[in-house]
Every structure is written in C-alpha cells, then in structure tokens.
Amino acid sequence: MGTILQDVRYGFRMLAKAPGFTAVAVLTLALGIGANTAIFSFINSMLLGELPVRDAKSLALLRWGAHKEPKANMMLNYGDCKSAGGFLAPGASSDAGDCTFSKPFVEKVAAQKDIFSGVAAFASAGQLNLTGNGPASVLNGQFVNGDFFSTLGVRAVAGRAIGPTDDVANAPPVAMLNYGFWQRDFGGSKDVIGRTIHLDGVAFTVIGVADAKFISLTPGNQYDVWLPFAVGGQIASGFTPRAENSGAWWVVMLGRLRDGVTIGQAQSAMQVLFQNEMFHGEQPSFDAQDQPQLTLVRAQEGLVGARARYAQPLYVLSLAVGIVLLIVCANVAGLMLARSAARRKEMAVRLALGAGRWRLVRQMLTESVLLAAIGGALGIAFALWGVRAMVGVLASANRTNRFPFEIAVDARVLLFTAAAALLTGVLFGLAPALRGVRVDLTPALKESKQYADPMRGNRRWLSVGNALVVVQVALAVVVLAGAGLMVRTLQNLHAIDPGFDTRNVLIFNVNPELAGYKGAAVDNLYRDLQGRLAGIPGVTAVSYSGMPLLSNARMITAFHLAGTPKDQISRADMFPVGPDFFATLHMRLLAGRDFQSLDFQIAAAVRARQMEQMMMMRAPAGGRASGVAAAQAPHPAQGTAEDEPVPVVVNESFARKYLASGEPIGQRVGQQEADEQGPGDAGYLVVGLVNDAKYNDLRREISPTIYIPNSGGGVTFELRTAGEPTAVVAAVRETVGQMDVNLPLTGVQTQSRQIDSLLFQERLIARLSSFFGALAMTLACIGLYGLLAYEVDGRTREIGIRMALGAQRGDVLRPVVGQGIALAIAGAVVGTAAALGVTRFLSTLLFGVKPTDPLTFAVVAVVLTLVALAASYIPARRATRVDPMVALRYE
C-alpha cells in the first residue's frame, strides 16, 4: 500500500511538471468520457431504469397474440406495449397482438386469488378539460381500478390513494394528482386535498397526491390525474356502456404474483382461462384457427412505452460516442508515447539504480490512471451540461414541451464513469508504459537522440505512433460516414413534396366537447370560429380537420367495392376535413367539386345515428408514445339502404386503385343492401378528386385516401397567413377566448414545426452524430499534428544539416506533409472498409440513400484528407523555419 501511495504522489508531481501535456490530455479525456457519460445517463434512465413500484420483479404484464385480430367492436392502444404481433410463444409467429383486454376479462383475472395477490388495471382517459383552478387548461388523465395503487405499492405523499370503495357504481367522483402536476399547477399546497376541481364539467374531489417517485408506470406515458374506472361514463372523453362488454378491448392489466407462484405457472393458468373466454365466452372473439395465446412477461420488459421511440437513436449515439472514446484513447496514447520518449533518461537512471521494469510500468500506469481520473471528474461536469442540453433539444421536439423522462446522474452513472475512466487509463497507458521501459541504457544515459526511438520503432511505417494515427483516422471515418448518411436522410425527407403547401400555416387543436358542447353545437361553433379567425388581419384562409397532417396519426375506413363479393372488404385512409380545407392547404382539386354545406349536414346526420358503431384505435393523449397511431373505423354510414351516401373527395391513388374503370366523379363505393347478416350500407359518393398528399408520415407511401366532411369531435384548425404565422398567435388566442373562456386551446405551432417534430428521431441522430463526427475528426487531426510535430522535433538536427547543404523549403516541406497525407489516406481506406460494415446497422433509419452510398464516403474521405493536410502543414511549416546554426548545436 505504501508503494502505491508513493506512486500516486510521484505521479501527481510528474503531471504538475508538465502542465501543457496534462491540460491537453485531461481536456481530451474529459470530452470522451463526458460524452459517453451523458449518453449512458439517458440509456440508464430511459432504457434501464426500474419501474417506480414496490418489488417490480413480481409484477407480470398480460398480453395476447394471434394470427388474426379479435372480433371486437372497439380496440384501443395507448403505447404501453408493442402492438404489432410477436406475442405468441417462442418460435411461433403472430400477425396480431396487444396488451389491452375487455373489462369483463380483467375482472375474471382479478378473481384468480390463488395466482395473483392483486391486479392493477388501467387505461387512458384521454385529454380532460380542467376548470376550477384558474384559466381552463387541458391535462392527461388515466382510469385505474380500485386495487391499482395498492397492487403497485405506490403511496400518497398527501391525502390517500384511490381504493376499492372509490371504484364502485354511485361512488362520489374522486381524483388523485400526479406529484409533478400538483407542484406545477397547485404550488405543492396540501390545501388541495378535499378541494373540488371540474374535469369536463364534472365535479371531482381531490383525495390525494401520488409519491414523487411515481412519475409514470409505463416509461414515458405521463398522466396528470388518476380517476376510478367507475366515473368513465360521466366525462366527455369517457366511454359508452359498450365499453363494459366483452367486445371492447381497452384495459391494460398487471398482476402481482403470489409467493411461490412462478410466471410460468401463472401463464399456464391464464392461458386456459383466456382460451375458454375467447372460444366459449359471452362474446367469442376468436376462431380455433386463429390460435390465440396469452403470455405473461415481467412488467419491466413488457411495458415499453416511449422507450420504443428513443431506443434506436440512443443505441446509435452510444456507438458513436464509444468510437469517440477509442479515438481519445489513441490520441492520449500518442501523447504518452511522445512523453515517454522525452523521459528516457529518467527511466535509464532508475533502471541503472536497480528499479525493476514492472515497477516502472506500474508507475507509468498509475500516472495514466490519474490522468483518466481527473479527466473523468471533469467529464462528469461536461456530462451534466450535455444532459441539460439534450433534454432541451428533446423537449422542444415534443408537442407538450415536456420531456417524458427524468434524466439523472445517479450512482449507476457514476459507477459507469469510474469504470470508463479506469478502463481508459489502462487502455491508453499500457502500450506507452511497456515501450517506455524498453530503454537502451548506454545511449540513453549519454542523452543521445540517435537511438531506437520507442515512437518510431525500427521501421518508420511500422511505428506505434503511425499506427495510432491510422486508427484514429479510421475511427473518425466510421463516425463521419454514419453522420453523413443521417444528414442526407434528413435532407431527403425535407425535400419530399408532401402534396400541400407547408409554408405560412399556423395550426392549433380545439375540442369543444371537453367544455361541454354536444351534437350540432360543436359544428356550429367550428363554423362560427372559422369565420372569426378569417377576419384576423394577416390571415388569408382558414379551415380545420380531424387531426393535423403529418402528425403520425392515421384513420382507416373499410368499405365494400361494387362488383366484388360481399364479404370482400377494401380499405383506405380516411381524413375528416372542414370547409375550404383544400384551398387553405393549397391542394389541387383535379375534378369535381369541393364540399358544400349540405355535405356536412349529411355527415352530421350519419355520425349522430352511428356514433356507437364507431371502432377507433387512436394515439395516446399528450403525445405519440406508440409511434404511428391508427384510428380504424368501419364505414360510418351503416344505416338503411335508403340513407343518403356520404359525399367524399378522393385522392389520385384511390381513383387509380378502386375507380380505374371510369370517371371517378359520381361513383359510389361501400353500398350494400340490408340482409339477415346486418343493416344496409348507403356507402360513399365521390364528388371530387384531389392530388395525392402525404397523410401521417413522410416515409410512408401515399395510400388511397378518402376525405370526408368533418362532424363533431376535436379538430385541428389550419390558418394560412400572408406573413410569419406566429405573429397572429395572440390574436388567435384572443378570438378563441372571446368565443368561450373555457374552450381549451392546445398544440399551437406552425405546420413546419409539426413536420420537424415528426422528424424528431432523424434530426436528433443527424445533429448529434454530426457533432460527434466533427469531434472525432478534430481529435484524429490533433493526433496527426502531435505525431508530425514530434517527428519534426526529433529530426531538427537532420533538417538543419540538409538546409546547410542547400536544401530548399519545398524539399523540407514535402516529406512532412507527405507523411501526414499518407497516414490520412491509409486511415481513410481502413475506415471506409470498416464503415461499409458498420453503417449497415443504420439501414432502417435511412431514407433515399443506401448504407454504402459512394457519394457520402467520397465526401467524408475528401474532407478528412483536406483537414489532415491542414494539420500536417503546421508542423511542416515549422520545420522550414529551422535555423541551421541552431540545429547543428541541437545536441
């Protein structure tokens, strides 16, 4: 222990004697370790963090898989788990799957007391209009059962949690607040307990505030308030009584395994119960050939949430910063090799006095680890800054400007930093330490430079220094190539013509139903608001639609096509729009006409008749945690055959696929006569044809699309302005407030920013990978500069003699610059070969460019060579300024 402390003290003295070397090495290490620590902080909190509940290991998520969707009249997905199959037993394939079930089945599972000690069930309550606490605002709510909090082991920091007595019919409506929401909107006052708030016009008594650690159960799916299931039918965003039957799949559930019950035993028991209900229950949902199966997985693994959105970018960035750290190690190793050459006499003296070579290796490794430790400490400061900066970038990409994760530098992150610093210290210090003690005593003690230099080796091109530079350049090429491909992907996506004019468009969301408006009052409000907004100075056109274009949300309709078997169903995208929508968005009407007032009256009548037959799959409130949010509905006009068809406008893709046999205007689709199997269907009547336009995603191919007259529900208003759209925001808010002070207004932004949020993942990776690529290139060129500067210093006498004998400036300049360019080219060749393999992992993220794109690799190689030329020229120019007389007296 005494010798270790001695080595540490001596190491500090030696580092203090070389402040320039120490500062450069520490700063370089801090950048590399800090970048890795920042990225790992996100991975730790978002992908590795444990659920904020008691004993999460005994909680199991129930999910199902089958070869076909169930015969359900309603299915909802909130992004809690992956919803695209893959839920069958290992080795089997599934075409459908999810983790939502019907409420009756959830109750049957909860009754299995010999398997589960408790069942926590939950479902999104959607957006709720909050009044009674200042100006009206919109918050996200979640329905929970009475055993939710007790099963999870989550306690209240104020008041009490929702219990079984709150989730029964005729129980007084109660609400439990999220801790962050309580602090943000109620100032953390405990006087809120017992206070009455109004959600969608219904009075709720606040009974408690959840523990601060319980941010959300599903990672990234944040809710401001929890409500009992029993109050679902009382609020505007609640569900009809149909949601209580076996055909409505909308509830997610977790079961806490009883002591002694394994997850395999529980799955076997639940599989028997599931199949019995699916085949022989009150409303059978599957046929035998569908092979439905129920599986149980640990809640930690099954509840994916927003992790799915951030996982791939984080893994790509972790690879990039890992490569940067390797470049840092190679860079500092080069500095250490140069320094060990300068300390050859010290090593020779210590060896001559009897020091063992392994003793000297340990001493030099101690100095390396000290450098890494100091760099790691400074790296933590860099990481804290980097985390704040990244959270700001990520939050700005979210509609709510609230990042759904709490990122913290905790004990696990500090342990990672310590391990990274230790490993880095050994990695970059071992080779210089071993080479530093390989000293030829006689020439070293004579202070002659004409000896086997540990930096150069016996043959210059096989030297360790050259190899380190080549490695740095090669690694930089890998990072730069990946960054270049992502930048080109982002450029390609921005260059796509969406089929409408995205410039000078302001959008915002409004839902009068949250403020108590119903039926025709909603449509009347929209038309009145449309007229008032059109009168705002600077506004040139106004319309509205069921959702924003390019918002990652999509609605699908199913219909029968004339001339096909009755059981053959066709599908198309469906998009509800208001008056003058196509003119406002600058979409071209190619044939027929736009919607008229009568068209909206027909659509309103159909919606009123068939509201309960709508089957919706919609995105989770407050964000798009599940990725592409699909709203799927059967044809809404399922009344009698005598009902008028719904007038629609179709796009070019629809006309090509379904109406290619003749003139599209005037054709009807979806018309069916009533029979013993069900009511008739009046179908759709095509009244107009518009150009193809992107719907929910820029990457997705344009599908056949039906535009229908919007009636009821929440909408997105689109305002086209003559100038900057944000200049009219204040006037818009004032106009809406004059209509109704309790009318919630959300999502105010430009259409361009809406598209930017859609490209969040691509933009994040492109920006950060470009930053790390530039950092990698800078470090590689610093390493090249350091090597050549050392070479020039070691050849000072040789250069002086050559200049004394008449060598010209170019004769001295060419060898040094040539060596730098040769090393850069060698590194570029090696790096290109490595990048061709590594960039294949980015194929799913790319758009319009191949992982082996020759242009990207050529540009990277040229840019890196030019930068290397600049790095080589500085020491080369220094060599040409050597005074021959000084050089001849150099030794």
N, C-alpha and C positions, 0 to 999 in steps of 0.2 A: 504493500500500500504506500510505503514511503517513497519507493522509486516512481510509482505512478504520479504522486503529488509533485515529485521533483520534475518529472517530465512535463506536467501541466504548467508549473511555474516557469520552466525554461521555455516552453512553447509560447507562453504569453510574452516573455521578453523578446524572443526572436520575431514574433509578429509585430511587436511595437517598434522594433528596429527597422522594419520595412513598411512604413505606413502607406506608401503608394501601392505596393503589392497587396497589402492586407485590405485596403479600401476597395480596390478593383475586384478582388476575389470575393469579399463579403457581399458587395453590391450585386455581383453576378449570381452568387448563390441565393441571395435573398429574392431576386426576381424569379429564379427557377423554383425554389421551394415555396415561395409565396403564391405563385400561380397554381401549383399543384394543391396547396392547402385550400385555396379559395374554391377550386372546382370540387375537391373532396368534401368541403363543407356542404355544398349543395347536394352531392351524392349521398352524404350521410343523413342529412335532414329529410330529403325528398324520397330517396330510394331505400335507405337502410334503416330509417327511423322506425321505432316500435310504435304500435298503436297506443294512444294515451288512455289505456284502460287497465284494470287490475287483471293480472295473470292472463295476458293475451294468448299464451300458448294453448290454453284450454278452450278458446273460442273457435268455433268452426263455422265457416260460411257455407250455406247450402246453395247449390246451383244445379241446373239441369242441362242436358244435351240430348239432341235427337236428330234424325235425318230430315225432319220437316218441322215447320213452325206449328205450334198448337192451334187447335180450333178455338181461338179466343176472340172475344169481341172487343177487348181492349188490352194493349200491352204498352207498358212504359219502361223506359230505361233512363237512369239518372247518371250514368257514367261511373257507378260504383265498381263494376267489374267489366271485363271484356265481354262484349255481347255478340261476338261473331263465331260461334261454334267452338270446337276444341274442348268441350266439357264432358266428353264421354270417357270411358275407361282408357288407360294407356294402350296404344296400338289400334284403337278404333277411330273412325273418322266421324265427325258430326257436321251437319250443314247448318244447324241452328243451335242456339244455346244462350242462356242468360242466368241471372240470379234473382229475377223477380218471380213471385208466385201469387196465387189468388189468396185473398184474406181467409176464406174457409180452410184452405190447406195449411196456412200458417197456424191457425188455431188448433188444427189436428196435430201438428208437430209440437206445439207448445204443451199439448196434453200428454206427451210421452215423458212423464216424470221419471221413469226408470232410465232414460237415456240422457236427458238434459235437466240440469238443475234450474235453468232459466232460458228463456228465448227473448232476444231483443229484436223487435221488428220495426222497420222504419220505411218512409217514402217521402219524396219531395212534396212539399205543399205549394211549390211554385212561388211566384212573386206576390207579396202581400202589401196592400196599401196601409201604411201606419199613420194614424191620426191620434191626437190627444197628447202629443209631445212636441209642440211647435209646429212648423210647416209640415204639410204632408210629405211623406217620403216612402220609398219602396225598399222593402227588405226581403230576404230569402228565408222561407220557413220550411220546417220539416215535421212531418207527422211521426209520432212514436207511440208504441204501445205502453201500457202501464208498467211493464217489467223492464223497460229499456234501460233506464239508469241503474236500477238495482242489479241487473244481469251484468252490465259492463263494469259495475263497481265505481261509477262516477258520482261524486258527492257534490252538494251545493255549497258554495262559499258564502251565500246569503240566502235565507229562506230555506225552502225544501225542494226536492226534486219531484217531478211528475211521478205519481204512483198508480197502482191498480184502481183505486177509487176514483181517479180523475178520468179514466178511460172507460166509462160506462155510460149508457144512454141516460139522458136527463141530468148528467153531472154539470155543475157550473163550468163554463169555459175558463180554462186557466192556461197560462203560458210561462215558459221558463226561458230565460235570456242567456245568450252566449256571453261569456265574460268580456271579450273584446267589444262587442256591441254595447254592453252595459257601460263600459268605460267611455266609449266613444260618444254615445247618444244620451246617456243619463249621468255622465260625470262620475260614475262609480258610487253614486249615492245609494245607501242602503234603504233610504226612504222609498225607493221604487217598489219594495216588497209590499204587496197589498194595493198598489196603485192600479187604476183601470186604464188600459190602452185599447184603442179600436183598430182592429185588423179587418179590412174590407167591410167596415161598418159594424162589425160585431164586437161587443164589449168583452174583453178578456182581463182577468185578474192576474197580475204578475205574482207568481208564488215563489220564484227562486232564480238564482244565478248559478250557472254551471261552473265547476272548477276551472281555474285559469289554464291548466294544462290540457283540458279537453277542448282543443281548438276545433277539431272535427274528427269524426270516426273514420270516414273514408278520406285518405290523403288528398287534400286539395279541394274537396267538396265542402265549402263552408256555409254554415247556416247561422242566421242571427237569432232565431227564436225556434223553440220546440213546442209543438202543440199535440194534445192527445188525438188519436185516430177518431175518437167519438165526435169531435167537433167538425170533422171533414165536410159534412153536408151543409154546414151553416155559413161557410165563407164562399166568396165568389169563385175562388180558384179551387174549391173542393170538388168532390165527385158525386155523381148521381147515385141512387141506390144500387144501380147496376154494378158499381164498383165493389159491392159486398158479395157478389156471387162468384161461382167457380170459373166463369168465363172472363173475369177481369184480373189480369196478371200485372200487379203494380207494387207489390210489397217485397222488400228485401229483408232477410232474417239471418241472425246469427244465433247459434245455440252454444251454451256453456256446458261442456261435457261433465257428467257426474264423475266423482272419484272412482277410479277403477275401470271406467269405460274408455276404450280406445277409439280413435277416429274411424278405424276400420269396422269395428263392431257397430258403431253408430250409423255408418254409411249402409251397412247391410240391412239394418232395421228400417232405416228411412227409405231405402230403395223399394222394399216390399210395400210400405205404406204409399209411396209415390205411384208405383205402377198400379196398385189397386184403385187409387183415386183417378188416375189418368184413363184407365180402361173401364172401370165399373162405377165411378162416382156419379154424383147427381148430374154433372155435365161432362161426359167423357171428352178429353182433349186430344187424344192420340189414337191412332190405329196401331195394331201389333207390328206392322211392317215399319213403323216409324222408329221402333226400338228406343223409346225414351229411357233415359237413365238419370238418376240423381247421384251427385257426388258431393262429398264434404272435403273441404280444404281448410287449412289453417287461415284464420281471418287475416293474418299478416300477409299471406301470399295472395289470397283471393280478392281482397279489397284493393283494387288498383287505383281507381280514381284518376286524378290529374297526373299521376306518375307516368301514365302511358304517353302523355304529351311531351314530357320533359326528358324521359329516359334516354332516347336515342341522341338528342343533342348533347346531353351531359356525357354520355359514353364517348362520343366523337371528340368532344373537347378534352376529356380526360386523356385520350390517346395523344392529342396534340400537345398538351402540357407535359405529358410524360416524355415525349420526344424532346421538348424544350429542355427538360431537366437533364436528359442524356447529353445534349449539346453543352449545357452548363458544366457537367462533369468533365467532358472532354476539354472544354475551354480552360477550366481551372487546373486540370491535369497538365495541360501545356504550360501554364504559368508555373506550376510546381516543378516541372521538369527543368524549365529555364532557371528557376531559383536554386534547384539542387546542383545545377552546373556551376552557379556562382558560389556555392558553399563547398566546393570540392576540397579546398584546403582545410576547412574546418573538419570535414569528415576524415580527411587523411590524418590530421593531427590526432583526432580521437581514436582512430584505428591504431595509429603508431603507439599510443599510450596504453593500448590493451583493451579498448572497448570492443565488445562483440558486435558482429554485423547485425544480428537480430535485435540487439539492444538499440542500435541506431535506427533500424527500421521502425521499432516501436515508438521511438522519439519522434520520427517524422510523421508517423501515422497519428500520433497524438496532436501534432500541430494541425494536420488535416482535419481531424475531428473537431478541434477547437474552432477552426475556420467555419466548418459546416454548422456548428452550434450557434456561433454568432450570426451567421447568415440565416439560420432557421429562426432565431429570435426576431431578427429584422423582417424575415419573411412573414411572420405572423401579423406584424403591423401592415405589411403590404396586402396580406390576405383579408384583413378586416376592411381595408379600403376597397379591395376588389369585390368583396361580398356586397358591400353597400352599393357600389356602382352597378353590379349585375342585378341586384334586386330592383334598383330603379329602372333599369332597362326592361326587365321582365314585367314589372308592374305597369309601365307605360304601354306595354303591348296588350294588357288585359282591358276589357271594356270598363271594368269597375275601378281600375287603377289600384286594385288591392291584390298584392301577390298572395296566393293561397297557401303559402308555406312560411313557417318561421325558421329562418336560417340562423344558426348559432354556432360559434366556435366552442364546442364543448370538450369534455375530457377525451372522447374518442378522436376528435380532430387534432387535439394537442398531441395525443399519442402517435397519430399518423405523422404529424410534423416532426416529432422527435425521431421516429423510425426513419423517415425520409432523410433527415439531416445526418443521422448516424450512417445509414447506407451510402449516402452521397459522399460523406467524408472518407469512408473506406474505399469507395469506388474510384474516386479521383486521386486518392492519396497513395494507393498501394503501388501502382507502377512507378511513380516518381520515387517512392521510398526505396523500392528494390533496386532501381537503377542508380539512385543517388549514392548507395553504399558500395557500388562496383567501381571503386576508385583505384587507379594505379598510383601507389604511394610516391614513388620517386619523382615523376614529372609533376604530380600534384603539389608536393612539398616544395618544389622549385618554382612554383607559380607560373609554369609554362602553359600556354594555351595550345601547344602542339601535342595534344594527347587525344585519346579516344573519347570524344565528347559524348556523354550519355544522351544528348538530344539528337545527335546525328547518326550514331551507330557507325559501323564500318563502311556502309554504302549509303550515300545521302538519301536516295529514293526509298530505301527500306527503313528509314529512321522512324522512331516512335512519334516524333513531332509531326512529320509529314502525315503519318497515318491518322493522328488525331485530327488534323485539319481536314483530311479527306472525309473522315467520319462525320465531322460537324457539318460540312457542306452537304453531304449525302442526306443527313437527317433533316437539314433545312429544306432541301428539295422536296422531301416527302410532305412536310407540313405545308410548304408553299403550293405544291400541286393540289393537295386537298382543298386549301383555301381558294385557289384559283377556280377549281371546279364548282365550289359552292357559290362563289361570286358570279360565275357565268350562269348558274342555275337561277339565281335571284334576278339577274338581268333578263334572262329568257322569260321568266314568269311576269316581270314588269312589262315586257314588250308584247305580251299577249293582248290581242284585241278582244275585250270582253263582250263586244257586241252592243255596248251602250257607252255614252259619254260620262266618264267618272269625274270630270273636272267641274269645279264650282257647284258642287252638290252638298248640301247640308242634310243630315238625317238625324232623326230622334224617334224614340219609342214612346207610345202613349197607350194606356189601356183603361178606358173609362169604366169597364166592368169592375175594376178594383175600387172605383169610387162610387159604386152602387148603380151605375147606368145599366139598363137592361133593354133587350129587344130593339125596337125601332129607334129608341132614344140614342143608341150608340151610333147608328148610321147617320142620324140627323146631326149629331154632334160633329162627326167627321166632315160632313159637307159644309157645315157652318164654319168649322175651324179652317177648312181648306180655303174658303172664300176670304176669311180674315187674314190668313197668312199670305195670300196672294196680294193683299193690299200693302204689305210692308215694303217700304222703299228699298230698291235693290233686288227684290225677289221677282224673277221673270216667269216662273212656273212652279206649281205645287201639285203634288199627288201623294198617294200613300199606297202601301202594300202590306200583305200579311206578315212579311219579315223583310229584312234588308237583303238585297242581292249580295252574293259573295260573303255570306256570314257563316258558312259551314253548316247551315240548317237546310233541310230539304223536305218537301211534302210530295207524296206519291199517290196517284189515284189509279184504281183498277176499273176496267170497263170492258164491255163486250163489243167486238168489232163485227159489223154486219158481214154476212157471208161466211162466218166461221161457226163451228159447233158451239152450242150454247154454253158448254162447260169450259170453253177455251177463253181464258182471261188475258187481256192485253194490259200493259202498264205504261204509264207516262208520268213525268214530273208534273206537279200541279203548283201553280203560283197565283195566289189571290191578289188582285190589284184594284186600285180605285180609279175614279175618273181622270182622264188625261195622263195616265201613267206613261204610256209610250212616248207621248210628246215631251213630257218632262225629262225622261231619261234619254231622249234623242234616239229612240229605237225606230226603225223604218217600218211603216205599215205598207206591206208589199201588195196586198189585195184586200178587198172587202172594206169593212168599217171598224171604227173604234167602238168601245162600249157606250151605250146610251142609258138614260135614266131608267127606262123600262127594264133593261137587263139587270140592273141592281135590285129592282123590286122583285123580279123572278127569283134571283139568287137568295134574297132575304126570305122569301116565302119557303123555298126549298130548305133552307137552313133551319127555319123555325119548325118545319114538320119533322125533319130527320135528325135533329141535334143528338138524340140519344143513340143513333146508329153510327155516329162518327167513331172511328177507331184511330186514335192518334198515338204516334210514337214521337215524342218531342225532346228537345235538348234540355239538360238540367238548368234550373234557374240560376241566374247570376254568372253564367259562363258556359263554355262548351267543353266540359271536362271529358265527355265521352268521344271527342273527335267529331266525326260527321254525325250530326243529329238528324234523324229521319223522322218525318211525320208521314205516316202511311194511313190512307183512308180509302175505303171503298167508295164507289161513285155516290155522291151525296143525294142524288135525286132518285131515291128508291121509294117512290110513291105509287100511284096508279099509272097505267099506260096512257091515260088521258092527260096527265100533268104535262105542262109545257116543258120542253127541254131547256137546260141551262145554256144560254149563249156563251160561247167561248171564242177566244182568239188563240190560234196555234202557231208554233214556230215552223221554220222550214224543215227541220228534222222530222217533226211529226207528220208533215204533209208528205215527205218522201217515203216514210216508212208505212204509214197507215192509209194515206189518201192518194197514192200514186196513180190510181185508176182513172182519175178525172179531176175536174175543177174542185178544189177544196171548199170554196165558199158555198154554203148551203148544205153540205153533207152532215149527216148525223151519225154519231157513234155512241155505243152503250145502250141502244134502245132494245128493250126486251118486253115481251108480253107477260102478264101475270099467269102463273100456273100453280099447281099443287105444291111446288117447291118454294114458292115465295111470291112477293108482290112484283108488279111490273116495274120497268125502269124507263123513264122518259128519255134518258140519255143526254148527250150534249149536242148543241147545234153550232157548227163552225160559222162564225160571222166575219172573221178577219184572219189575216196571215201576216206575221211579223218576222223580221230577220232572226237568225239564231243568236243567242246570247248566253254567256256563262251564267249558271244559276248559283250553286253553292260553293264551288271550288274552281280555282283556275286550272288545276291539274286535270280535273275530270273532263272527259269528252262530253260535248253537248248532247243531251238526250232529247227525245221527243218531249215537248213541253206544252201543257195546256194552261193558258192564262184565264182565270175565272173572275167574275165580279166579286169583290170582297164584300162580306157582310158580317158585322159584329166582330167580337174578339179584339185583342190588342193588335195594333198596327205600327208600322214604321212610316213616318212622313218623310218625303223627299222634297227638298226645296232647291230649285236651281236659281242661282244668283248671278248678277251681272259682274260682280267682283269677288273679293275674298269671302267665302261662305261664313267664316267665323265672325265676321263683322255684324251679322244680323242675329247672333245668338241671344243677346239681351232683349231685342225686340220680340223674338220668338217666345222667350220665357214670359215676357210681359203679356203678350197676346194670349197665351195659354192660361196664365193666371187670371186674366180678365174673364175668360170663359168659365173657369171653376177653380178656385184656390186649392181645392182638394184633389185636383186632377194630377196624378203623378207623371212627371216628365223624366225620362231616363235615356241614357245612351246618346247624348248629344255629341256628334262628331261629324267630320266630313266623310264623304264616300271614299276618298283616297285613304284616309286613316283606317277606315273599315277594312280596306283591302290590305293595308300594311299589317293589321292585326291578324289577318288570315295567313299572311306570310311570315308570321312570328318566328316559327322554327327555322325557316331558311335564312331569315335575316339575322337571327341570333348566331347561328353557326357561321354564316359568312363573315359577320363583323368580328367575332371573337377569334375565329380561325385565321382571319387576315391579320389581326393584331399579333397573335402568337406566331404566325408565319413571318411577319416583319421582325419580331423579336428574335426568332430563330436565325434569320438571315443576318441580323446585326451581330448576334453572338458569334456566328460562324466567321464573319468577316473580321471581327475583333480577334478571334483566334488566329486567322490567317495573318493579320497585321502583326500580332505578337510574335509569331514564328519568324516572319521575314525580318522584323526589327531585331530579333535575337541573332538571326543569321548575319545581318549586316554588322552588328556589333562584334560578332566573333570573327568576321573577315576584315576588320578595319585595317590590319597590317597589310594583308594581301591587296586590298583596294588601293592603299597608299602607294605600294610598290608599283602596281600597274599604272597608276596615274603618273608616278615619277618617270616611268619608262615611256610615257606618251599616250596612254590610253585616253580616248575621247569620252565625253559624257555619255553618249549613247552606248558605248562598249560596257560601261558600268551599269547603266540603267537596264539594258536588255536582259541580262541573266536573272536579276532580282524579280523584275516584272514577269519574265517568262516562267520562273518557278511558281509565282503566285497564280498565274493563269493556268498553268499545267495542273496544279493542285485543285483549282476550282473546277476545271473540266473533268478531272478524274472523279471528284466528288459528285459532280452533276451526273456523270454516267452511272455511277453506283447508285446514287439516289433515285435516278429515273427508273432503273430496274426495280428497286425496292418499292417505289411509289406505284408502279404498274400493278403490283400485287396488293398493296395496302388500300389503294383507292377503290378497289372492287367492293369493299365493305360499305362504300358510300352510294352504291348504285340505287338503293331505294329512296335516297334523298335527292338524287339528281333529276333534272328535267331539261330536255332538249340538248343534252351533252352526255357523251359516253365517259365512263371512268378512265378510258385510255385515250382521251381526246388529244390528238397530236399538237394542236394549236396551244392548248394550255401548257403542256410540257415544254414546248419550244419557247414560249414566252418566259416561263419560270427559269429555264436554263440561260436564256439571254440576259434577263435581269440580274440573275445571280452572278453571271460572268462579268457584267459591267460593274457591279458593286465590288466584286473581287478585284477588278482592275484598279478601281479607286483605292481600295485597301492596300494593294501592292505598290501603287505608285508612291505613296507617302514614304515608306522606308527606302524605296529605291532612290527617290529624290534626295533623301538624307545621305545616301551613300555617295552621290555625286558631289557632295559638298565637303567631303573629307579632305583635310589639308595634308598633303603628302609628308611634310616635315613632322607634323604631329603624329601621323600614322606610323612613321618609321621609328618614333620614340615610344610607341604604344606599350611595348613590353619592357 
